[in-house]
Amino acid sequence: MKHEILKMRGLRAIPLAVALSLAGGTALAAEAINPDADAILRAMSKFMAGTKAFSVNADISNEIITQESQKLQFNSSATAVLERPSRLHVARQGGFVDAEVSYDGKNLTLYGKKVNAYVQQALTGGIDDAINALEIGIGINLPGSDLLTSDPYARLSSGIISSGYYGTEIVGGIESHHLAFRTAKVDWQLWVKAGDEPLPMKYVITTKFLAGAPQYSVQFSNWNLKPAVNASRFTFVAPKGAEKLERLAVDETGEITIQKGSK
């Protein structure tokens, strides 16, 4: 899973079993595998995998620790549109990035608006193939990409050593189940909408063995399970004057830095 690529950038991940004090100041011991947490995670994963199309907005927070041990938080926003099995469009905007990912089942493209440049590769397959090509081949992580795959449970449950369920809370005005999981290297939490549409509402990953325990979080909003999207949305058409590049870079914040002249 992506938590292996996290490190300083603080992206993607898996599990945490929080020991929170609910009464009397006594920390609770984490259960090995909490059945309620596992059942809700399975229900969310099955619902997401069975959703043929959706659009969603996301607010992203990414922490880094400086060499002077100062914790800094960088924020960005994203929109995602997905049509299974092989169409995906993600646009992300922040202080360091203004970029789009387009995949139409034939070509995968990453376009940087600020520099009017893009990288593209031919790719035949599904959304999982596009995500793997981005993360493994190019080195770019999509916000909450574990939740977009054809089998979220397989990706999320890998390496879990303990988990917990902490009742319902309000996330973005919506009642949501609070789940927490732990792996050997990374802790993570997930809030899942209560009711018959178990959508992910918030996803927080903690890199616990890095000094300062930096976190990466994604909060979702405006879920639309029946989006009206033109097929052309997923096919990249190079804007006038756009430069095609062979490679790109990722800075210490985990953001895309496309450099012109790197043909």
C-alpha positions in Angstrom: 0.0 0.0 0.0 0.9 3.6 -0.4 1.9 4.1 3.2 5.2 2.6 2.2 5.8 5.6 -0.1 4.6 8.1 2.5 7.6 8.9 4.5 8.2 12.7 4.5 5.4 13.5 2.2 2.7 12.1 4.5 0.3 10.6 1.9 -1.8 7.5 1.6 -1.8 4.7 4.1 -3.5 2.3 6.4 -4.3 1.7 10.0 -4.5 2.9 13.6 -6.0 1.6 16.8 -6.3 4.7 18.9 -6.1 4.5 22.7 -8.4 7.3 23.7 -9.6 8.2 27.1 -13.4 8.1 27.3 -13.8 8.3 31.0 -11.8 8.8 34.1 -8.7 9.7 32.1 -7.8 6.0 31.5 -6.6 5.1 28.1 -8.4 2.2 26.4 -6.4 -0.8 25.1 -6.7 -1.3 21.4 -8.5 -4.4 20.4 -6.8 -6.8 18.0 -9.6 -6.5 15.3 -12.7 -4.7 16.3 -15.7 -6.5 14.6 -17.7 -3.2 14.3 -14.8 -1.4 12.7 -14.2 -4.2 10.3 -17.9 -4.6 9.4 -18.2 -0.9 8.6 -15.0 -0.9 6.7 -16.2 -3.8 4.6 -19.6 -2.2 4.0 -18.0 1.1 2.9 -15.6 -0.8 0.6 -18.4 -2.9 -1.0 -20.6 0.2 -1.5 -17.7 2.2 -3.1 -16.7 -0.7 -5.3 -20.3 -1.1 -6.5 -20.8 2.6 -7.2 -20.5 2.8 -11.0 -20.0 6.6 -11.1 -19.6 9.5 -8.7 -18.2 13.0 -8.2 -16.8 14.4 -5.0 -14.9 17.4 -3.6 -12.0 17.0 -1.1 -10.1 19.3 1.2 -6.6 18.0 1.7 -4.1 18.7 4.5 -0.5 17.6 4.4 1.9 18.1 7.2 5.7 18.1 7.0 8.4 18.4 9.6 11.3 20.9 8.8 14.9 20.3 9.7 14.3 22.7 12.6 11.6 20.3 13.9 8.8 22.8 13.0 5.5 21.2 11.9 4.0 22.9 8.8 0.6 22.2 7.3 0.0 22.6 3.6 -3.6 22.7 2.3 -5.2 22.1 -1.1 -8.6 21.2 -2.6 -9.6 18.7 -5.2 -12.5 17.5 -7.3 -12.8 14.0 -8.6 -15.1 12.4 -11.2 -15.0 8.6 -11.7 -16.9 6.3 -14.1 -16.0 2.6 -13.7 -14.3 0.7 -15.1 -11.8 3.1 -16.9 -12.6 6.8 -16.6 -11.1 9.2 -14.1 -10.6 12.9 -13.8 -9.0 14.6 -10.8 -8.2 18.3 -10.4 -6.2 19.6 -7.5 -5.4 23.2 -6.6 -3.2 24.6 -3.8 -0.3 26.9 -3.1 2.2 24.6 -4.8 0.1 22.9 -7.4 -2.6 23.5 -10.0 -2.8 20.2 -11.8 -5.2 17.7 -13.4 -5.1 14.0 -14.0 -7.2 12.6 -16.9 -7.7 9.0 -17.8 -10.0 7.7 -20.5 -9.0 4.0 -20.7 -6.4 4.7 -23.3 -4.2 7.5 -22.2 -3.1 8.7 -18.7 -2.2 12.4 -18.5 -0.9 14.7 -15.8 -1.2 18.4 -16.7 0.2 21.3 -14.8 -1.8 24.5 -15.4 0.7 26.9 -14.0 3.4 26.0 -16.4 1.1 24.8 -19.2 2.9 21.5 -19.5 2.0 17.8 -19.3 3.2 14.2 -19.2 1.3 11.5 -20.9 1.5 7.7 -21.3 -0.5 5.2 -23.3 -2.3 2.9 -20.8 -5.0 0.4 -21.5 -6.9 -0.9 -18.5 -9.0 0.2 -15.6 -8.9 2.8 -12.8 -6.7 0.6 -10.7 -4.1 0.5 -13.5 -4.2 4.3 -13.8 -3.7 4.7 -10.0 -0.8 2.2 -10.0 0.8 4.0 -12.9 0.6 7.3 -11.2 1.8 6.1 -7.8 4.4 3.5 -8.8 5.4 4.6 -12.2 5.3 8.4 -11.9 5.5 8.8 -8.1 2.3 10.9 -7.7 -0.3 10.1 -5.1 -4.0 10.8 -5.6 -5.9 12.0 -2.5 -7.6 9.0 -0.9 -6.8 6.8 -3.8 -7.3 3.6 -1.7 -11.0 4.5 -1.6 -11.2 4.8 -5.4 -10.0 1.3 -6.3 -12.1 -1.7 -7.4 -11.4 -3.4 -4.0 -10.9 -0.8 -1.3 -11.1 -3.3 1.5 -8.1 -5.3 0.2 -6.0 -2.1 0.0 -7.1 -0.7 3.3 -7.0 -3.9 5.4 -3.5 -4.9 4.4 -1.2 -5.1 7.5 -3.8 -4.2 10.1 -2.7 -5.3 13.6 -5.5 -3.7 15.6 -8.6 -1.5 15.2 -11.2 0.3 17.1 -14.8 1.7 16.8 -15.6 5.0 18.6 -19.2 5.6 17.9 -20.7 8.3 15.6 -19.5 11.9 15.2 -20.5 14.8 13.0 -18.3 15.4 9.9 -19.3 18.2 7.6 -22.7 18.2 9.2 -23.2 14.5 8.6 -23.4 11.8 11.2 -20.4 9.4 10.6 -19.0 6.3 12.2 -15.5 6.8 13.6 -13.1 4.0 12.8 -9.4 3.7 13.7 -6.8 1.2 12.6 -3.1 0.5 13.2 -0.3 -1.2 11.2 3.3 -1.6 12.1 4.3 1.7 10.5 1.2 3.9 10.0 -1.9 4.7 11.9 -5.1 5.8 10.2 -8.6 6.8 10.9 -11.7 6.8 8.7 -15.1 8.4 9.2 -18.0 6.7 7.3 -21.4 8.2 6.7 -24.1 6.5 8.8 -27.1 5.0 7.1 -27.6 3.1 3.8 -25.0 5.1 1.9 -21.7 4.3 3.8 -19.6 6.9 2.0 -16.1 7.9 3.3 -16.3 11.4 4.9 -12.8 11.8 6.3 -9.5 10.0 6.1 -6.5 10.7 8.3 -3.1 9.0 8.1 -0.5 9.4 10.8 3.2 8.5 10.1 3.8 7.6 13.8 7.5 6.7 13.6 8.6 10.0 12.0 9.5 12.7 14.5 6.5 14.9 15.1 4.1 12.2 13.7 3.0 14.2 10.6 -0.5 13.6 9.3 -2.2 13.6 5.9 -5.9 14.1 5.9 -8.7 14.2 3.3 -12.2 15.5 4.1 -14.8 14.7 1.5 -18.0 16.7 0.6 -20.7 17.0 -2.1 -20.9 13.4 -3.0 -22.9 12.9 -6.2 -23.6 9.2 -7.1 -25.4 10.1 -10.3 -23.2 12.8 -12.0 -24.0 14.0 -15.4 -20.6 14.0 -17.1 -19.7 14.3 -20.7 -17.3 11.6 -21.8 -14.9 14.3 -23.2 -14.2 15.2 -19.5 -11.9 12.3 -19.3 -9.9 12.8 -22.5 -7.1 15.3 -22.3 -6.8 17.8 -25.1 -3.6 19.8 -24.9 -4.3 23.6 -24.5 -2.6 26.0 -26.9 1.1 26.1 -26.4 1.2 23.3 -23.9 4.6 21.5 -23.7 4.8 17.8 -23.5 7.4 16.6 -21.0 9.0 13.2 -20.3 9.2 13.5 -16.5 8.1 15.6 -13.5 9.2 16.0 -9.9 7.5 16.0 -6.5 8.7 18.4 -3.8 9.1 17.9 -0.1 5.4 18.8 0.5 4.3 16.0 -1.8 3.1 18.4 -4.4 3.7 18.2 -8.1 6.4 20.4 -9.5 6.5 20.2 -13.3 9.6 21.8 -14.8 9.6 23.0 -18.3 12.6 22.1 -20.4 12.7 18.5 -19.0 12.0 16.9 -22.4 
